[in-house]
């Protein structure tokens, strides 16, 4: 077992993932896009941007909780 830097943070993020429907919603968007029926209006774009922000936040929290160093891309 890899030691966890911050187990409370890890538990919080995993809880967020458990309550989130992000994966389901992104899967539905991908399905619609592949079928050619995704309507990319301002509301859809906003929802995708919000989902992206949530996923990025959860990823950043996991990186911190696991004590991993993130390489910065330039």
FITOR-904648 format. One line per field, with one value per residue (C-alpha): residue number from 1; z, y, x; residue in one letter. Coordinates in nm, 4 decimals. Each point is the difference from the previous one (the first is absolute). Layout:
seq = [NUM|...]
zz = [Z|...]
yy = [Y|...]
xx = [X|...]
type = [A|...]
This chain:
seq = [1|2|3|4|5|6|7|8|9|10|11|12|13|14|15|16|17|18|19|20|21|22|23|24|25|26|27|28|29|30|31|32|33|34|35|36|37|38|39|40|41|42|43|44|45|46|47|48|49|50|51|52|53|54|55|56|57|58|59|60|61|62|63|64|65|66|67|68|69|70|71|72|73|74]
zz = [0.0000|-0.0988|0.2932|-0.0388|0.0765|0.1043|0.0589|0.0868|-0.3319|-0.1833|0.1752|-0.0875|-0.3689|-0.0216|0.1625|-0.2605|-0.2764|0.1536|0.0109|-0.3402|-0.3252|-0.1986|-0.1552|-0.0999|-0.1430|-0.1953|-0.1378|-0.1215|-0.1623|-0.1758|-0.1216|-0.1369|-0.1656|-0.1638|-0.1289|-0.1351|0.2148|0.2557|-0.0115|0.0982|0.1214|0.2676|0.2772|-0.1017|-0.0286|0.3476|0.1477|-0.1573|0.1369|0.3477|-0.0162|-0.1111|0.2954|0.2431|-0.1489|0.0098|0.3618|0.0985|-0.1857|0.1738|0.3376|-0.0703|-0.1003|0.3274|0.2118|-0.1481|0.0470|-0.3687|-0.1690|-0.3112|-0.2884|-0.1353|-0.3748|-0.1700]
yy = [0.0000|0.3388|0.2421|0.2801|0.3526|0.1284|-0.2685|0.2501|0.1784|-0.3317|-0.1055|0.3347|-0.0302|-0.3613|0.1048|0.2735|-0.2551|-0.2321|0.2727|0.1394|-0.0843|0.1555|-0.3278|-0.0900|0.3452|0.0090|-0.3458|0.1225|0.3053|-0.2234|-0.2300|0.2941|0.1459|-0.3353|-0.0295|0.3555|0.1221|0.2098|0.3567|0.2177|0.3087|0.2456|-0.1994|-0.3292|0.1675|0.1524|-0.3378|-0.1654|0.2764|-0.0451|-0.3778|0.0552|0.2337|-0.2599|-0.2831|0.2151|0.0954|-0.3647|-0.0971|0.2744|-0.1112|-0.3607|0.1022|0.1922|-0.2741|-0.2647|0.2193|-0.0126|0.2727|0.1401|0.1036|0.3346|0.0156|0.3198]
xx = [0.0000|0.1351|-0.0005|-0.2499|0.1149|-0.3416|-0.2613|-0.2747|0.0470|-0.0015|-0.3213|-0.1604|0.0875|-0.1132|-0.3263|-0.0412|0.0560|-0.2567|-0.2639|0.0867|-0.1714|0.2831|0.1178|-0.3541|-0.0670|0.3270|-0.0744|-0.3406|0.1607|0.2547|-0.2775|-0.1998|0.3106|0.0831|-0.3580|0.0123|-0.2877|0.1894|-0.1230|0.2945|-0.1793|0.1127|-0.1706|0.1635|0.3394|-0.0437|-0.0947|0.3053|0.2248|-0.1504|0.0509|0.3590|0.0616|-0.1413|0.2067|0.3148|-0.0686|-0.0465|0.3188|0.1975|-0.1376|0.0960|0.3527|0.0355|-0.1573|0.2269|0.3063|0.0840|0.1953|-0.1549|0.2234|-0.1037|-0.0434|0.1037]
type = [X|X|X|X|X|X|X|X|X|X|X|X|X|X|X|X|X|X|X|X|X|X|X|X|X|X|X|X|X|X|X|X|X|X|X|X|X|X|X|X|X|X|X|X|X|X|X|X|X|X|X|X|X|X|X|X|X|X|X|X|X|X|X|X|X|X|X|X|X|X|X|X|X|X]
